[in-house]
Amino acid sequence: MGTDAIMLDARAIAGGNRDLSIRAGHQAASLQQAAASMEQLTATVRQNADNAHDASALATRASDIATRGGEVVRQVVDTMDAISESSSRIVGFVGVIESIALRISSIVEPARNTRSLPACTFTVDSPISSLISFAAVPERCARCRTSLATTAKPRP
């Protein structure tokens, strides 16, 4: 019985070794799958890091563009303010010119009515055109100015 027991034990040991070998093979396959998964996970993390870096660069560029856009808008607003200020000054100049033209008209009309301006022709369609007409032809109107200074009296 000693040999039979040894044989039986040897067969049991051989069966255990086969089971152990099969389980070791399964463990090796599982480890290979885990290693492949880890490589895939590492590649995904690396890709995410690259994408995050790209997104950060894009955000920085967008911020720079927005900053430059804000500066351009500020310059446009400053230019519009300057245009508005210039427009206000022009309105003031036009008012002064119209006032001068009205005063000239108030001097010219009485003189025209007294027929003391035979060499000058004035149109009083608009005070500005009178002023321009009066200032644009000084050689023709030299006698008019002299006559106005001596004979015409402004209206009250």
NORNOR-V354013 format. One record per residue. RES is the residue in three letters. SS is DSSP state (@ for helix, = for strand, . for the rest). PHI is phi in degrees with one decimal (none if undefined). Layout:
res/ss/phi
RES/SS/PHI
RES/SS/PHI
This chain:
res/ss/phi
MET/./none
GLY/@/-65.2
THR/@/-73.5
ASP/@/-66.3
ALA/@/-68.2
ILE/@/-66.3
MET/@/-62.7
LEU/@/-64.7
ASP/@/-66.4
ALA/@/-65.7
ARG/@/-67.6
ALA/@/-65.0
ILE/@/-66.8
ALA/@/-62.4
GLY/@/-65.1
GLY/@/-64.0
ASN/@/-64.8
ARG/@/-62.8
ASP/@/-61.1
LEU/@/-63.5
SER/@/-65.2
ILE/@/-65.0
ARG/@/-64.6
ALA/@/-64.5
GLY/@/-64.6
HIS/@/-63.2
GLN/@/-63.1
ALA/@/-64.3
ALA/@/-64.4
SER/@/-63.1
LEU/@/-65.1
GLN/@/-64.4
GLN/@/-64.8
ALA/@/-64.1
ALA/@/-64.4
ALA/@/-64.3
SER/@/-63.5
MET/@/-64.7
GLU/@/-63.4
GLN/@/-64.7
LEU/@/-63.3
THR/@/-62.5
ALA/@/-63.5
THR/@/-65.7
VAL/@/-63.1
ARG/@/-61.9
GLN/@/-63.0
ASN/@/-62.6
ALA/@/-64.1
ASP/@/-63.4
ASN/@/-63.2
ALA/@/-64.0
HIS/@/-63.6
ASP/@/-61.0
ALA/@/-62.8
SER/@/-64.3
ALA/@/-63.4
LEU/@/-63.7
ALA/@/-63.8
THR/@/-64.9
ARG/@/-64.1
ALA/@/-62.8
SER/@/-64.2
ASP/@/-62.9
ILE/@/-64.3
ALA/@/-63.4
THR/@/-64.1
ARG/@/-65.0
GLY/@/-61.9
GLY/@/-62.7
GLU/@/-65.5
VAL/@/-63.2
VAL/@/-62.1
ARG/@/-62.4
GLN/@/-64.9
VAL/@/-63.4
VAL/@/-63.3
ASP/@/-61.8
THR/@/-63.8
MET/@/-63.5
ASP/@/-62.9
ALA/@/-64.6
ILE/@/-63.5
SER/@/-62.0
GLU/@/-63.5
SER/@/-63.0
SER/@/-61.2
SER/@/-62.5
ARG/@/-66.2
ILE/@/-62.9
VAL/@/-59.6
GLY/@/-63.3
PHE/@/-62.6
VAL/@/-61.7
GLY/@/-61.5
VAL/@/-64.8
ILE/@/-62.3
GLU/@/-63.6
SER/@/-63.2
ILE/@/-63.5
ALA/@/-63.0
LEU/@/-64.8
ARG/@/-66.3
ILE/@/-62.3
SER/@/-60.9
SER/@/-67.8
ILE/@/-86.7
VAL/@/-71.7
GLU/@/-58.2
PRO/@/-62.4
ALA/@/-68.3
ARG/@/-65.3
ASN/@/-64.7
THR/./-89.5
ARG/./58.4
SER/./-94.3
LEU/./-121.0
PRO/./-67.7
ALA/./-89.9
CYS/./-115.3
THR/./-123.4
PHE/./-122.2
THR/./-109.6
VAL/./-110.5
ASP/./-61.7
SER/./-141.9
PRO/@/-58.4
ILE/@/-68.8
SER/@/-65.7
SER/@/-63.2
LEU/@/-63.2
ILE/@/-64.4
SER/@/-59.7
PHE/@/-65.1
ALA/@/-85.1
ALA/@/-81.1
VAL/./-127.0
PRO/@/-66.6
GLU/@/-67.6
ARG/@/-73.5
CYS/@/-104.4
ALA/@/-60.2
ARG/@/-66.3
CYS/@/-62.8
ARG/@/-63.4
THR/@/-64.6
SER/@/-62.6
LEU/@/-62.6
ALA/@/-66.4
THR/@/-97.5
THR/@/-114.7
ALA/./-85.0
LYS/./-120.3
PRO/./-66.0
ARG/./-69.7
PRO/./-68.8
